[in-house]
C-alpha cells in the first residue's frame, strides 16, 4: 500500500436521511431513498469533489418502527450498478451480509459490478445484528455473535478464493487457433468447511482491480480482530477524537501483529458535517436540524443498538432497564457504549435518547473550521479519512464547494483521480492471483 497524506472520502447514500426525522425537512424528497435521479445527482457531485467512493448501507429486516430510509430503499448492488453507468471514477461500495448469502452468489455479484464499473467495486462485509432477520430467510434463529464472525471468516475466504478462479491472462481469445481459454489458468476451489461447501470455479473472469476492495465495520472485540485480519478499509463511529484515536491505534496495532503492511487497514470514521458560510451560519443550520428531531430518533438509535428492542415498553423517566444480554448479541459495540454512558450519568431512557438524537461533534462550522477539524483528526492519528452523511439538503454541495477546495489547497485531498480503479485511488496494492503466485514460487 502506498502512503500519502490524502484524506480518503466516502459518501453514504442515505436517501431521506440517517435519522427518524430527517425526512420532515421541507426540502427533502420523501421518496429520495428510491429516487435514481437523486442518487445520480449525489454521485456526480461527490465525484466532482474527488471522493473515493459511494457507500450503500443495508439491513435485511424492518418493522413499523424502523427509520424511514430503512423502510423503503434500494438493494445495494442494484443501485450501485445503475450508478456505475453515470460515473467514471468514484468507487462503488455495497453492504452484503455473510449470514444470509451464499459465497458463490456474492463473488459473482461483486465481480460483475467490478467489470461493469471498470474496477471500482468494494464489498462491505457485515454479519447482520438484527435478530429477527432469520425470519426472512427460512431460519428459526439468528447466529450468536461469536459464531457470526466464524461464518464471516469462512465466507470471505471462499469469496476471495473464487475471485482467484481465473488467472489474469486466462482468457486467451485466440480466434485464429480457436483458443478462448487457457484451461491451465482456470481453477476450481473445492472448498469444504463447517459452513460452506463450494466447488467453483467462478463463471466470470478476473476483474479489473484483481479483487474488489474489502470494507468492514468491526467495533466489538471479535469485530476488531476480523477487521485487523481481513479488511482493507474499516468504518467506525467514534463520538470524539479521543475515542477515534483509541480505536485507530488499537486496530492498526492488531493488524501489525498479524504481519500486515504498515498503515493497513485504512480507518474511516463516519461523520455528519454541517457546513455554513460562517461558523454562525453553520450553527443556524445545526439548530435547523435539531428542530426536526423528535424523541423518535433517539429511541430509534437506542433500539437499533439492541436488536430493535422496544424501549417504549418501559417508563421513559425511570431507571434504565437491564438489557445488557440483548446488546451482547446485537450491535455489541454500540450497545456497550450506550450502557457505559447510562451508567456514568445515571441516565433514564429519555435522557440517553435525547443525547443520541442530537450529537454535535467537531464538524459543525464554516469551511475553515470543518477543514481544520478534518485535518486535526487525520494528523493526530484518529482517521485516514471519513465516511460522510449528508445532514441537510444541500450539505453535500456545500462540502464540495466550500471545504474541498481548502483541503486541496492544503494538499490534503487530490485535485484529480490518480488511478482508474478504487483500489488504485485508495493506494492499495493489486492482489496477486494465488495460483499465479504458486507457479512463480515453484519456478523459483
C-alpha positions in Angstrom: 0.0 0.0 0.0 1.4 3.4 -0.9 1.4 6.0 1.8 0.2 9.6 1.2 -1.3 12.5 3.0 -4.5 12.5 1.0 -7.7 12.2 3.1 -9.9 9.4 1.9 -13.6 10.4 1.5 -16.7 8.3 1.1 -20.3 9.4 0.8 -23.1 7.4 2.4 -26.1 7.4 0.1 -28.9 7.6 2.6 -31.9 8.9 0.7 -34.4 10.6 3.1 -31.7 10.8 5.8 -30.0 8.9 8.6 -32.4 9.6 11.4 -36.1 9.0 12.1 -36.9 12.7 11.5 -34.7 14.0 8.6 -37.4 13.3 6.1 -39.5 16.1 7.6 -37.3 18.8 6.2 -39.3 21.0 3.8 -36.7 20.5 1.0 -36.4 16.7 1.5 -38.0 14.4 -1.1 -39.8 11.8 0.9 -39.1 9.3 -1.9 -35.4 10.1 -2.1 -34.4 6.6 -0.9 -35.8 5.1 -4.1 -35.1 8.0 -6.5 -32.5 7.2 -9.0 -32.2 10.8 -10.2 -31.5 11.9 -6.7 -28.7 9.3 -6.2 -27.3 10.1 -9.6 -27.0 13.8 -8.7 -25.3 12.9 -5.4 -22.9 10.5 -7.1 -21.9 13.1 -9.7 -21.5 15.8 -7.0 -19.3 13.5 -4.9 -17.2 12.6 -8.0 -16.8 16.3 -8.7 -15.5 16.6 -5.2 -13.0 13.8 -5.9 -14.4 11.5 -3.2 -13.0 8.0 -3.2 -16.3 6.1 -3.1 -20.0 6.0 -2.6 -21.3 3.7 0.1 -24.7 2.0 0.4 -25.5 0.5 3.8 -28.1 -2.2 4.2 -30.1 -4.4 6.6 -32.4 -7.3 5.9 -35.2 -6.8 8.4 -37.6 -4.0 9.1 -40.6 -3.3 11.3 -43.0 -0.4 11.5 -40.6 1.4 13.9 -37.6 1.3 11.5 -36.2 4.6 10.3 -37.8 5.9 7.1 -34.8 5.2 4.9 -34.6 1.6 6.2 -38.3 1.1 5.5 -38.1 1.9 1.8 -34.8 1.7 -0.2 -32.9 0.2 -3.0 -30.9 -3.1 -2.7 -27.2 -2.0 -2.7 -25.8 -3.8 -5.7 -28.7 -2.8 -7.9 -28.4 0.9 -7.3 -24.6 0.8 -7.5 -24.7 -1.0 -10.8 -27.0 1.8 -12.1 -24.7 4.5 -10.8 -21.7 2.8 -12.4 -23.2 3.9 -15.8 -23.4 7.6 -14.8 -20.0 8.0 -13.1 -16.4 7.4 -14.3 -14.0 7.4 -11.3 -15.7 7.1 -8.0 -15.8 3.8 -6.1 -19.0 1.8 -5.5 -19.1 0.1 -2.2 -22.1 -2.0 -1.2 -23.1 -3.9 2.0 -23.9 -7.6 1.8 -24.4 -9.9 4.8 -22.4 -13.1 5.1 -25.0 -14.5 7.5 -27.7 -14.6 4.8 -26.0 -15.0 1.4 -24.1 -17.7 -0.5 -20.4 -17.1 -1.2 -20.7 -18.1 -4.9 -23.5 -15.5 -5.5 -21.6 -12.8 -3.6 -18.4 -13.4 -5.6 -20.3 -13.3 -8.8 -22.3 -10.2 -8.0 -19.3 -8.1 -6.9 -17.1 -9.4 -9.7 -19.8 -8.3 -12.1 -20.0 -4.9 -10.5 -16.2 -4.6 -10.8 -16.4 -5.4 -14.5 -19.3 -3.1 -15.1 -17.6 -0.2 -13.4 -14.1 -0.8 -14.7 -12.6 -1.7 -11.4 -14.5 0.4 -8.8 -16.3 -2.2 -6.7 -16.0 -2.7 -2.9 -17.7 -5.1 -0.5 -18.7 -4.0 3.0 -18.7 -7.3 4.8 -21.3 -7.5 7.6 -22.6 -10.2 9.8 -26.1 -8.6 10.5 -27.1 -8.0 14.1 -30.9 -7.7 14.0 -32.1 -10.9 15.5 -35.4 -11.1 13.6 -33.6 -11.2 10.2 -33.6 -15.0 10.4 -37.4 -14.9 9.9 -37.0 -13.5 6.4 -34.7 -16.4 5.4 -36.5 -19.5 6.4 -34.5 -19.9 9.6 -35.6 -20.3 13.2 -32.8 -18.4 14.9 -30.1 -15.8 14.2 -26.5 -17.0 14.7 -25.0 -15.9 18.0 -22.4 -13.0 17.9 -19.2 -15.2 18.2 -20.4 -17.6 15.6 -21.3 -14.8 13.1 -17.6 -13.9 12.8 -16.6 -17.5 12.2 -19.1 -17.6 9.4 -17.8 -14.3 8.1 -14.2 -15.5 8.0 -15.0 -18.7 6.1 -17.4 -16.8 3.8 -14.9 -14.2 2.9 -12.2 -16.8 2.3 -14.5 -18.6 -0.1 -15.4 -15.4 -2.0 -11.8 -14.4 -2.4 -10.8 -17.9 -3.5 -13.5 -17.7 -6.1 -12.3 -14.3 -7.3 -8.9 -16.0 -8.0 -10.6 -18.7 -10.1 -9.2 -17.1 -13.2 -5.6 -16.0 -13.5 -5.2 -12.6 -15.1 -4.3 -13.9 -18.5 -6.6 -17.0 -18.6 -8.8 -15.5 -21.3 -6.7 -16.0 -24.4 -9.3 -15.1 -27.1 -7.1 -16.5 -30.0 -9.6 -16.6 -32.9 -7.1 -18.0 -35.4 -6.3 -21.1 -33.4 -9.8 -21.4 -31.7 -8.5 -21.0 -28.2 -10.8 -19.0 -26.0 -9.5 -20.0 -22.6 -6.2 -21.5 -21.3 -7.7 -24.3 -19.1 -4.5 -24.5 -17.0 -5.3 -21.0 -15.8 -8.8 -21.7 -14.6 -9.0 -23.2 -11.1 -11.6 -25.0 -9.0 -11.8 -24.0 -5.4 -13.1 -27.3 -3.9 -13.8 -25.7 -0.6 -15.3 -27.9 2.2 -15.7 -26.2 5.5 -18.0 -26.2 8.5 -20.4 -23.6 7.0 -19.9 -23.7 3.2 -19.1 -26.3 0.5 -18.2 -24.6 -2.8 -16.6 -26.3 -5.8 -16.1 -23.4 -8.3 -14.6 -22.1 -10.5 -16.4 -18.7 -10.7 -18.2 -18.1 -14.0 -16.7 -14.6 -14.6 -13.1 -13.7 -15.2 -10.6 -11.9 -13.1 -11.9 -8.3 -12.5 -10.1 -5.1 -13.4 -8.7 -4.5 -9.9 -7.9 -8.1 -9.3 -10.4 -8.3 -6.4 -12.9 -5.8 -5.1 -11.8 -3.9 -2.0 -12.9 -5.3 1.3 -14.6 -2.9 3.7 -15.8 -3.8 7.2 -17.1 -2.1 10.4 -15.7 -4.0 13.3 -16.0 -2.4 16.8 -16.5 -5.3 19.2 -13.5 -7.4 20.1 -14.4 -10.0 17.5 -15.1 -7.3 15.0 -11.8 -5.6 15.6 -9.9 -8.8 15.2 -11.8 -9.5 12.0 -11.1 -6.0 10.7 -7.4 -6.2 11.6 -7.0 -9.5 9.8 -9.2 -9.1 6.7 -10.3 -5.6 6.0 -8.6 -3.1 3.7 -10.9 -0.2 4.8 -12.6 0.0 8.2 -15.7 2.1 9.1 -16.2 3.2 12.7 -18.3 5.5 14.7 -16.3 7.3 17.4 -18.0 10.1 19.4 -14.9 12.3 19.6 -11.3 12.5 18.6 -10.0 10.7 21.7 -12.3 7.7 21.1 -11.2 7.8 17.4 -7.5 7.7 18.3 -8.0 4.8 20.7 -9.8 2.8 18.1 -7.4 3.8 15.3 -4.3 2.7 17.2 -5.9 -0.5 18.5 -6.9 -1.8 15.1 -3.6 -0.7 13.4 -1.7 -2.5 16.2 -3.7 -5.7 15.8 -3.0 -5.6 12.1 0.7 -5.0 12.6 0.9 -8.0 15.0 -0.6 -10.1 12.2 2.2 -9.0 9.9 0.2 -6.7 7.7 1.8 -3.8 5.9 2.4 -0.6 7.8 -0.7 1.6 7.6 -3.2 -1.2 6.9 -6.1 -1.1 7.2 -7.4 2.4 6.3 -9.7 3.6 9.0 -12.6 6.0 8.2 -14.9 7.3 10.9 -18.5 8.1 9.9 -19.3 11.8 10.3 -22.2 14.1 9.8 -20.8 17.6 8.9 -22.8 20.8 8.8 -21.0 23.4 6.7 -22.1 27.1 6.7 -20.7 30.1 5.1 -19.5 31.1 8.5 -19.5 29.4 12.0 -22.6 31.4 12.9 -24.3 30.2 9.7 -23.4 26.6 10.5 -24.8 27.0 14.0 -28.1 28.2 12.5 -28.2 25.1 10.2 -27.4 22.8 13.2 -30.3 24.3 15.1 -32.5 23.8 12.0 -31.5 20.1 12.1 -32.2 19.9 15.9 -35.6 21.5 15.3 -36.6 18.5 13.1 -35.7 16.0 15.8 -38.2 14.2 18.0 -37.8 11.6 20.6 -38.4 9.0 17.9 -34.9 9.5 16.5 -33.2 9.0 19.9 -35.4 5.9 20.7 -34.7 4.6 17.2 -31.0 4.8 17.6 -31.3 3.2 21.0 -33.5 0.4 19.8 -31.3 -0.3 16.8 -28.3 -1.0 19.0 -30.3 -3.6 20.9 -31.8 -5.6 18.0 -34.8 -3.3 17.7 -35.8 -3.8 21.3 -38.9 -1.8 22.3 -37.8 0.7 24.9 -41.2 2.4 24.9 -42.5 -0.6 26.9 -40.7 0.9 30.0 -41.1 4.1 32.0 -39.0 6.5 29.9 -38.1 8.5 33.0 -37.5 5.5 35.3 -34.3 3.5 35.8 -32.7 2.2 32.7 -33.6 -1.4 32.1 -31.2 -4.4 32.2 -30.8 -5.1 28.5 -27.1 -6.0 28.5 -27.8 -9.5 27.4 -29.7 -8.2 24.3 -26.9 -5.9 23.4 -24.3 -8.7 23.7 -26.0 -10.5 20.8 -26.8 -7.4 18.8 -24.7 -4.4 17.8 -22.3 -5.2 20.6 -20.0 -2.1 20.5 -22.8 0.4 20.2 -24.8 -1.3 23.0 -21.8 -1.3 25.3 -21.0 2.4 24.6 -24.6 3.3 25.4 -24.7 1.3 28.6 -21.4 2.8 29.7 -22.8 6.3 29.2 -26.0 5.4 31.0 -24.0 4.2 34.0 -21.7 7.2 34.1 -24.6 9.7 34.1 -27.3 7.5 35.8 -29.4 8.3 32.7 -33.0 7.4 32.0 -34.2 6.1 28.7 -35.5 9.6 27.8 -32.1 11.3 28.7 -30.0 8.9 26.7 -32.4 9.0 23.8 -32.1 12.8 23.7 -28.3 12.6 23.6 -28.3 10.0 20.8 -30.7 12.1 18.7 -28.7 15.3 18.5 -25.0 14.7 18.6 -23.0 17.8 17.6 -19.4 16.7 17.1 -16.4 18.5 15.7 -17.6 19.0 12.2 -20.1 21.9 12.5 -18.8 25.3 11.3 -17.6 27.4 8.5 -15.4 25.9 5.7 -12.2 26.7 7.6 -13.5 25.2 10.8 -14.6 22.0 9.2 -11.4 21.7 7.2 -9.3 22.3 10.3 -11.3 19.5 12.2 -10.8 17.0 9.4 -7.1 17.8 9.2 -6.7 17.6 13.0 -8.3 14.1 13.2 -6.0 12.8 10.4 -2.8 14.4 11.7 -3.4 13.4 15.3 -4.0 9.8 14.5 -7.7 9.4 14.6 -8.5 8.7 11.0 -7.2 8.1 7.5 -10.3 9.7 6.1 -14.1 9.9 6.6 -17.4 8.5 5.5 -19.9 11.3 5.2 -23.6 11.5 5.8 -25.5 14.4 4.3 -27.2 16.0 7.2 -29.4 18.6 5.5 -30.5 19.0 1.8 -27.7 20.9 0.0 -24.9 19.9 2.5 -23.1 17.7 0.1 -22.8 20.6 -2.4 -21.7 22.9 0.5 -19.0 20.4 1.5 -17.8 20.0 -2.1 -17.9 23.7 -3.0 -16.6 25.2 0.3 -14.5 22.6 2.2 -13.0 20.5 -0.7 -11.1 23.5 -2.2 -9.4 24.2 1.2 -8.3 20.6 1.6 -6.9 20.7 -2.0 -5.1 23.9 -1.3 -3.5 22.3 1.7 -2.5 19.2 -0.4 -4.8 17.0 1.8 -7.1 16.0 -1.0 -6.4 15.0 -4.6 -7.1 17.5 -7.3 -7.9 14.7 -9.7 -8.2 10.9 -9.6 -4.7 9.3 -9.8 -5.8 5.8 -11.0 -8.7 4.1 -12.8 -9.7 1.7 -10.0 -11.0 2.2 -6.5 -8.0 0.1 -5.2 -5.6 2.3 -7.0 -7.1 5.6 -5.8 -7.1 4.3 -2.2 -3.4 3.4 -2.6 -4.0 -0.3 -2.1 -1.8 -2.9 -3.8 -3.1 -5.0 -6.7 -3.7 -8.5 -5.2 -1.6 -11.2 -7.0 -3.6 -14.2 -8.1 -2.8 -17.0 -5.7 -2.4 -19.6 -8.4 0.0 -17.5 -10.4 1.9 -16.8 -7.2 2.2 -20.5 -6.5 3.5 -21.1 -10.0 6.1 -18.4 -9.5 7.3 -20.0 -6.3 7.6 -23.4 -8.0 9.5 -21.9 -10.9 11.8 -20.2 -8.5 
